[in-house]
Structure formats: C-alpha cells, structure tokens
C-alpha cells in the first residue's frame, strides 16, 4: 500500500471520531428545539433517498473473492437495502450521483470498520446517520459495510424488445370516441397522484368529487396532457406509462408500456402541426429516453444518455434523465441529463434522422419550467446550487445563475415583481430562501438572469413554489422539513408587498386527520386561479386529504376526504398543465 493511500485512510479514520462527536452534538441541539418527525432525515435525503423502483431480484450479482465474506442470503438482503435507501444518492452502479462514489477501489481501501462508522454516524456532508437514527441495526450496518466492498450488482438493460414486451394497446385509436362522451369540465379536472397505492385520482375541480380511480405504476411522478387536452399521460417511478383517454364516458387507460426500471419524466409534442404526434419518456435506469407514438405509446426510438460530464469531462455510466419539456419554438423535446449536466434539444421532426443540440449547462440537472414568455427554460441544477437558463428559440444557453442550497422549483413560479419586473422563482431543499430571477432581457436588461430578490421562507425542505397570473399570492411549501409545524403548513407571500412578512396557513390542521406525519405538499391552482389545492400527505396506513383554499381570502374552502385518497402528493390541473401556467 503506497504512502499517499495510507495518509488518505488515516485522515478518513481520524474523521470517524469527528463524525461521532458531531452526531451527538447535533442530536442534543435538535432535542432542545422544535419537535421533529420521528422518521425525519435531511430534506435532500428524504427526497433523493426515497425508495427506488428497481427490482433487486433482476440484477446480475458479482460476489468475488476480493470483498469480505458474505453468504448469498446476506448479499441479497444488503442489495435490497441499497436499492431502497442508497441508490437514489450514490447511483445504481455506485459511481456517485448526488452522493459520493462508493466503488470498490475506495471502499476496500477504507475497510469495514470505517464504513461501519460512516453508515452509523453519517457525515456533515449529508450522509444520514442510519445507525444512530435506528433505521439500521448494528447487524445491518455491518452487513452493508461488507456489501459495499463487493462489486455492485448490474441491473439489466431495457431495449426495444423489452419495451415492446410490455406494450399494450387496450383500446385501439379507431375504437375510441370521436367526441367527448362525458359531461366533465375537462379544463378544470385534476389528476392527483396516490403515491403508495399505485393509482391516480381524477377529481372534478368544480364539484370536488372523485370521478375515477385509475391503476397506474408505482408512485406516479408527473401527469402530462396532450396538446388537445384529450389524453393524460402519467409515469410511475417504476417506469410504467399509462395513456388515459379523458373523452371516454368513464376515463380509463387505453394504452400502457414499461420503458425501463425506474423513471421520472414524460411529455408530448406541442409544436404547431405536430401536436400529440409523439410522446417521450426519460428513465433513471437505464439512462436513456424513448420517443413513442402519441396515440398508442408504441416505442419508436431509444437514445442513450451515457457520456461525459460538462465540468470534468469524465465518462459517467449512469446519467439519469430528469425533467423533459416540449418546446414552443421548435419541434423539439428539451431533455435534462442529470449527472452530466447536458441539456439536449431533441428535434423530433424526423426521428429516423434525429438531430440533437447539446447544451452544456451544470451537473445535477433536475426539475424546471418555462419563464412567462415560454421562450426560456429555467432548470435547476440542484446539487450545483444553480439555475440554468436555456433559450429555446435561439437554441443556446442564455445564463447560469447562482441560487440557494439545492434548488427544487417544481416548474417554478412566474410573476411581475413590483420593483424588478418579470421574474421566475424557485425555493430550495437546503435552505429557507426563495430566489427570484429576472426574466425580461428586453424590458429589464439590468435585471435579466440575475437573482434580483431573495425572500426568506419558513425553512428548507421545500419541494414546490406556485402562483397564477390572476393571483397576488406566492405559495411555498416545506414538505420535507424535519420540523412538524413547518412541514404541515405553507408560507404565503403577497406579490405586491414582498417586503412584508409572509402568512402561514395551517393546512394539515385544517384537514383534521388525527395522527401521522401529514406533510403538506404542492400547491396547485384551479383553472380560474381563485383556488389553491394542497395535498396533505399522510402515512399509507393513515388518513390523507386534499385541502382547497380560497386564494382571495386565504381561508379554508373545502377539505376533500375519501378512503381512496391514499398518500396523495402531486396534483395537475388539466388546463394549467397544457398551457404551462405557473
């Protein structure tokens, strides 16, 4: 063993004692403050480290003689724990994502004792204290420390034959209605994710009644609408897509497909003349996206996203596909490649001769949305603490803007700041700030692509920020904050008086659900812009609800309760989703 490596290991081992001391100090500090959720993790870990959808049984395992002794049963158990708790941050192949790499050249050099200490106590950099928190027993900590010194299991690839093996057209296009056969006001219909049930609820925004509960993949991440508003596309974390026909007497799935093993994004073509011709979906595993027929979901073209990072120009084997939006300026899908930091502008006018404009932005691209003109795509590079601005008309990077700690805008919020003009806002997982970025390079050139104002909200752990063109309010959730009173409420800023204190709405309290975490997540407006809907996301075995607030008065308007509303999270109003209203 060379001297440099010995020095490195020595530093790591010395750091174990520091980590331990810090863990106790942090624990004592938390005990003296507001009560936290019993299942609390750091906001980023709660988000990135959520259970994955990859089936551990489908992997190819590598138990070699280089790592510590393990039985096949131990390896299988450790593998399942890793995919459930660790892969979201460290990557399926352990090459590093938002978390550090855990490749065997590193883990074997560190050794079992060091790895046990790190897993037990965590680190100030964001590694959870899996042992001292009670999440993992001492025996399981030892198990994981040994497992990490073996080569990572390899999930299978997922190509065109695999996709076609899952593809089903349940109702062919020629057998579908030629006009709307129900009396629903589709413009004010809401698609609501029922996360742990593997379902969505379609809810009438006028009557507040559940129209239908539809089986989907696990933990639907987003709902997207065809340009016409007829078809609803939903994608689960398990990469299953449902195509739902809203014109049917009772809306139901007319086609479905599984496009990989884990996924987050789906979108449809919107450019004039090519509306609804294609759909596109991106996957976390394998790292790729697929273009499909918009009426049937037939897979047509698969494109890998493996490649070089924009900063260090190193090969990354697992760059996941995050947000995808449809350009209004060109027949293009705009695809975020997370770990490598590339934004791909994919021209779908001729998919047999695919043209892609590759824009180098910043690593860890995640979510984002359009500015008010729908020309500029504002996308968060969350672990880089940046927002990239992509000019979809001129097909180039307009700016990189430094923001707060781990931005997570959802699709963001557009409004006119009384002092700085048009802005787009994001909240953050890692701190309490709300960054407002100027978006008017012609009318307000001095403010364009700069943080013109920083508001201070309730705390970190925010997933979504929202307003509406007809509203004077800006809503910010704190769903992943570890403090109950923050995760169970929202902050409301008056857009005309941004220097004034925010108002706190006790959304979970209004729901009157009894016990449970009751995290309040994702404000979503109705079409008229005079109501805001919130999910009160409780545990799977507890009661959840949707809370509707009057936007003018900030008073409770309606609590929607139903035994079928199991773990509601994201909500998507049909009109607002079609027209990118946020």
Number of C-alpha atoms within 10 A of each C-alpha: 6 6 8 9 13 13 11 13 17 12 11 16 18 12 16 20 13 14 19 18 13 16 20 13 12 11 13 11 10 13 11 8 9 12 12 18 16 11 11 16 21 18 24 24 21 20 16 18 22 16 17 23 20 24 15 20 11 12 15 12 18 12 19 12 9 11 18 17 15 17 9 11 9 15 22 16 16 23 24 16 18 23 21 18 18 22 25 23 21 22 25 24 18 23 18 21 25 22 21 14 16 19 18 19 11 14 20 19 15 19 18 22 13 19 23 22 22 24 22 26 24 23 19 13 8 14 20 22 22 20 20 18 17 11 14 18 14 15 11 19 22 19 22 22 24 24 26 25 26 24 19 22 18 14 19 14 12 17 17 14 10 14 16 16 10 12 20 17 16 14 14 12 13 7 8 12 13 10 9 14 13 13 8 18 12 18 18 20 24 30 25 25 30 29 24 16 19 19 25 29 21 23 22 20 24 12 10 16 13 18 16 15 18 16 15 24 25 22 25 30 21 22 26 23 27 24 21 10 19 18 24 21 23 28 31 27 26 27 30 24 27 27 26 20 23 22 21 18 13 12 20 20 21 21 22 24 24 25 31 27 23 24 32 24 29 29 27 30 25 25 19 12 9 14 16 22 18 25 26 26 28 33 26 29 26 26 25 24 28 22 23 19 16 21 19 21 26 22 24 16 16 18 13 16 25 18 17 17 22 17 12 8 10 11 13 16 19 26 32 30 29 25 27 27 25 23 24 19 17 19 21 23 26 23 25 33 32 29 29 31 24 25 27 21 26 20 18 21 16 9 13 9 9 12 15 15 15 16 17 17 28 27 26 27 31 25 24 27 24 25 27 21 12 18 18 25 25 30 30 35 29 27 21 19 21 23 32 25 24 24 17 22 13 12 17 18 18 18 16 19 18 18 25 24 19 25 35 28 30 22 25 25 28 28 25 17 19 11 10 18 17 23 25 26 26 31 36 31 29 22 20 21 23 25 25 26 29 26 28 20 12 9 11 13 12 13 19 21 24 19 20 17 17 18 16 16 25 23 25 29 29 35 24 26 30 27 27 23 15 12 17 17 23 22 23 31 30 33 31 28 30 23 20 21 20 25 29 24 26 29 22 23 22 16 17 13 13 17 11 10 14 21 15 17 18 17 25 28 14 16 22 13 16 13 10 15 22 29 27 28 30 26 26 26 29 22 22 14 18 15 21 23 26 27 30 31 28 24 17 16 9 16 23 32 27 26 22 27 22 15 22 12 10 16 12 18 14 15 19 17 16 13 9 17 27 25 28 29 28 25 27 25 27 27 21 21 20 18 12 15 24 23
